[in-house]
Amino acid sequence: MVRILTEDTAEKFLKRFIPVAKGILTCNLKQAGGYAKKLSYPLVLKIISKQALHKSDIKGVRIVNTRREFEENYVDLLNIAKKRKLKLKGIILQEYVKGKEIIIGINYDPTFGHVIMLGTGGTLVEVLKDITFRACPIDEKDAQSMINDLKLKKVLYGVRGEKAVNINFLKQCLVKVSKIPLRYKNIKELDINPFIINEHYGKVADARIVFT
């Protein structure tokens, strides 16, 4: 039987291995408004449904900077879910993390077993196809080699006056993710997109996991 973990449950799973952006799953505007008062703007709002795993395709992700924007976009997301007849699990309120977007993934290959993927993340991942793979598990030397394979490496190392991201932190996270299949051999797919990394740290901002 295939079991799919949506973002909220996938991120709870990943918290045991690498940092995850703080998020709260909410069911209605009143409840969400109470949590929003305790958080600082900007905030990210996201539809959570097994029928909307690619949230950006239905405009299911919003960044809000004020209370008014929060309320308007929350209601709009509820309306999108209703219009598309989604089985809505809820809407996540998530901290906004600033940095470069990358994708980290695990896939099961019949020939090589579990492999780890690293690439340029965000909504353009399928267009740019700037990705690289290694067999799991990897060490930090392998992680460095993966980073160097990417066209994105110039951005990660700092370009046009921008600060380099924390490369050592990124390598450590890649190694930890690559070891997950050693404990959970029934993982078929693990997609972290994006993992947002800056000069200080990185955090999972969205994730999906498929178990067999």
Buried (B, 14 or more C-beta within 10 A) or exposed (E): EEEBBBBBBBBEBBEEBBBBBEBBBBEEBEBBBEBBEEBEEBBBBBBBBEBBBEBEEBEBBBEBEEEEBBBEBBEBBBEBBEEBEBEBBBBBBBBBBEBBBBBBBBBBEEEEEBBBBBBBBBEEBEEBEBBBBBBBBBEEEBBBEBBEBBEBBEBBBEEEEEEEBBBEBBBBBBBBBBBBBEEBEEBBBBBBBBBBBBBEBBBBBBBBBBBE
